[in-house]
Amino acid sequence: MARDLHTLIRLNEWTVDQRRRALGDVLASLASLETGLERLREELIKEQTIVRSSPEEAGFFYGNYAAAVIIRREDLNQGIFRMEEQVAEAREKLNDAYRDLKKYEIAQKSRDTREALELVRREQETLDEIGLQGYRRKKRRSAVS
């Protein structure tokens, strides 16, 4: 029966690893979106600097650019919001898998401890029996002499 828990532990370790990888993937996607948002901010600052330096030439095109930036920023912010939800979900799944793993590990440790105590008890019984038999033999020898 103890072997069954070892199999469950291995299975749950694999599940925890899979959930960690999934969380890592979602976190990487979130970081990518956040990096994209930061690049967009930097690009906007750069474009605004250009527009300030030559407002007559760039002013006409800046309006369309600004509208596109607003749309891209909203898309990125929505994507970040969705990714944060996925991160929370992935973390919860990882926590659940980790709790299950710990439950099986603790149960296995408890079984191992009980088995070790039982082994020690049986060994002590055997040693006690050997000692008792030795004592009886000695007693018989001394009674016969």
MOWORA-V862443 format. One record per residue. N is the residue number from 0. RES is the residue in three letters. SS is DSSP state (~ for helix, > for strand, _ for the rest). PSI is psi in whole degrees, 0 to 359 (NA if undefined). NEAR is the number of other ideal C-beta (glycine too) atoms within 12 Angstrom. Layout:
n=N res=RES ss=SS psi=PSI near=NEAR
n=N res=RES ss=SS psi=PSI near=NEAR
This chain:
n=0 res=MET ss=_ psi=325 near=12
n=1 res=ALA ss=~ psi=330 near=20
n=2 res=ARG ss=~ psi=324 near=12
n=3 res=ASP ss=~ psi=321 near=14
n=4 res=LEU ss=~ psi=324 near=23
n=5 res=HIS ss=~ psi=321 near=19
n=6 res=THR ss=~ psi=315 near=15
n=7 res=LEU ss=~ psi=322 near=22
n=8 res=ILE ss=~ psi=313 near=26
n=9 res=ARG ss=~ psi=317 near=18
n=10 res=LEU ss=~ psi=316 near=18
n=11 res=ASN ss=~ psi=328 near=27
n=12 res=GLU ss=~ psi=319 near=21
n=13 res=TRP ss=~ psi=317 near=17
n=14 res=THR ss=~ psi=317 near=23
n=15 res=VAL ss=~ psi=317 near=26
n=16 res=ASP ss=~ psi=317 near=18
n=17 res=GLN ss=~ psi=317 near=20
n=18 res=ARG ss=~ psi=324 near=27
n=19 res=ARG ss=~ psi=317 near=22
n=20 res=ARG ss=~ psi=317 near=18
n=21 res=ALA ss=~ psi=317 near=23
n=22 res=LEU ss=~ psi=319 near=27
n=23 res=GLY ss=~ psi=320 near=18
n=24 res=ASP ss=~ psi=316 near=18
n=25 res=VAL ss=~ psi=319 near=29
n=26 res=LEU ss=~ psi=323 near=22
n=27 res=ALA ss=~ psi=319 near=18
n=28 res=SER ss=~ psi=318 near=23
n=29 res=LEU ss=~ psi=316 near=27
n=30 res=ALA ss=~ psi=322 near=19
n=31 res=SER ss=~ psi=317 near=18
n=32 res=LEU ss=~ psi=319 near=28
n=33 res=GLU ss=~ psi=322 near=22
n=34 res=THR ss=~ psi=318 near=17
n=35 res=GLY ss=~ psi=320 near=22
n=36 res=LEU ss=~ psi=319 near=26
n=37 res=GLU ss=~ psi=319 near=17
n=38 res=ARG ss=~ psi=321 near=18
n=39 res=LEU ss=~ psi=318 near=28
n=40 res=ARG ss=~ psi=314 near=19
n=41 res=GLU ss=~ psi=318 near=15
n=42 res=GLU ss=~ psi=320 near=20
n=43 res=LEU ss=~ psi=316 near=22
n=44 res=ILE ss=~ psi=317 near=15
n=45 res=LYS ss=~ psi=314 near=17
n=46 res=GLU ss=~ psi=320 near=24
n=47 res=GLN ss=~ psi=323 near=19
n=48 res=THR ss=~ psi=319 near=15
n=49 res=ILE ss=~ psi=317 near=18
n=50 res=VAL ss=~ psi=320 near=21
n=51 res=ARG ss=~ psi=326 near=15
n=52 res=SER ss=~ psi=329 near=14
n=53 res=SER ss=_ psi=77 near=14
n=54 res=PRO ss=~ psi=331 near=15
n=55 res=GLU ss=~ psi=318 near=11
n=56 res=GLU ss=~ psi=315 near=12
n=57 res=ALA ss=~ psi=341 near=20
n=58 res=GLY ss=~ psi=323 near=18
n=59 res=PHE ss=~ psi=319 near=13
n=60 res=PHE ss=~ psi=338 near=17
n=61 res=TYR ss=~ psi=325 near=23
n=62 res=GLY ss=~ psi=312 near=15
n=63 res=ASN ss=~ psi=319 near=14
n=64 res=TYR ss=~ psi=315 near=22
n=65 res=ALA ss=~ psi=319 near=21
n=66 res=ALA ss=~ psi=319 near=13
n=67 res=ALA ss=~ psi=322 near=18
n=68 res=VAL ss=~ psi=319 near=25
n=69 res=ILE ss=~ psi=316 near=16
n=70 res=ILE ss=~ psi=314 near=15
n=71 res=ARG ss=~ psi=320 near=22
n=72 res=ARG ss=~ psi=317 near=23
n=73 res=GLU ss=~ psi=317 near=16
n=74 res=ASP ss=~ psi=315 near=18
n=75 res=LEU ss=~ psi=318 near=25
n=76 res=ASN ss=~ psi=320 near=20
n=77 res=GLN ss=~ psi=319 near=16
n=78 res=GLY ss=~ psi=319 near=25
n=79 res=ILE ss=~ psi=317 near=26
n=80 res=PHE ss=~ psi=315 near=18
n=81 res=ARG ss=~ psi=319 near=18
n=82 res=MET ss=~ psi=322 near=27
n=83 res=GLU ss=~ psi=323 near=21
n=84 res=GLU ss=~ psi=318 near=17
n=85 res=GLN ss=~ psi=324 near=23
n=86 res=VAL ss=~ psi=314 near=26
n=87 res=ALA ss=~ psi=318 near=18
n=88 res=GLU ss=~ psi=316 near=18
n=89 res=ALA ss=~ psi=321 near=27
n=90 res=ARG ss=~ psi=319 near=22
n=91 res=GLU ss=~ psi=318 near=18
n=92 res=LYS ss=~ psi=319 near=23
n=93 res=LEU ss=~ psi=317 near=27
n=94 res=ASN ss=~ psi=318 near=18
n=95 res=ASP ss=~ psi=314 near=18
n=96 res=ALA ss=~ psi=321 near=27
n=97 res=TYR ss=~ psi=319 near=23
n=98 res=ARG ss=~ psi=317 near=18
n=99 res=ASP ss=~ psi=315 near=23
n=100 res=LEU ss=~ psi=312 near=28
n=101 res=LYS ss=~ psi=323 near=18
n=102 res=LYS ss=~ psi=313 near=18
n=103 res=TYR ss=~ psi=322 near=27
n=104 res=GLU ss=~ psi=319 near=22
n=105 res=ILE ss=~ psi=318 near=16
n=106 res=ALA ss=~ psi=318 near=22
n=107 res=GLN ss=~ psi=319 near=25
n=108 res=LYS ss=~ psi=319 near=18
n=109 res=SER ss=~ psi=317 near=16
n=110 res=ARG ss=~ psi=316 near=22
n=111 res=ASP ss=~ psi=319 near=19
n=112 res=THR ss=~ psi=314 near=15
n=113 res=ARG ss=~ psi=316 near=16
n=114 res=GLU ss=~ psi=320 near=17
n=115 res=ALA ss=~ psi=318 near=15
n=116 res=LEU ss=~ psi=320 near=14
n=117 res=GLU ss=~ psi=320 near=15
n=118 res=LEU ss=~ psi=315 near=14
n=119 res=VAL ss=~ psi=318 near=14
n=120 res=ARG ss=~ psi=315 near=14
n=121 res=ARG ss=~ psi=319 near=14
n=122 res=GLU ss=~ psi=320 near=14
n=123 res=GLN ss=~ psi=320 near=14
n=124 res=GLU ss=~ psi=317 near=14
n=125 res=THR ss=~ psi=314 near=14
n=126 res=LEU ss=~ psi=320 near=14
n=127 res=ASP ss=~ psi=317 near=14
n=128 res=GLU ss=~ psi=317 near=14
n=129 res=ILE ss=~ psi=316 near=14
n=130 res=GLY ss=~ psi=318 near=14
n=131 res=LEU ss=~ psi=317 near=14
n=132 res=GLN ss=~ psi=319 near=14
n=133 res=GLY ss=~ psi=319 near=14
n=134 res=TYR ss=~ psi=316 near=14
n=135 res=ARG ss=~ psi=319 near=14
n=136 res=ARG ss=~ psi=315 near=14
n=137 res=LYS ss=~ psi=318 near=14
n=138 res=LYS ss=~ psi=318 near=13
n=139 res=ARG ss=~ psi=317 near=12
n=140 res=ARG ss=~ psi=318 near=11
n=141 res=SER ss=~ psi=333 near=10
n=142 res=ALA ss=~ psi=327 near=9
n=143 res=VAL ss=~ psi=326 near=8
n=144 res=SER ss=_ psi=NA near=7
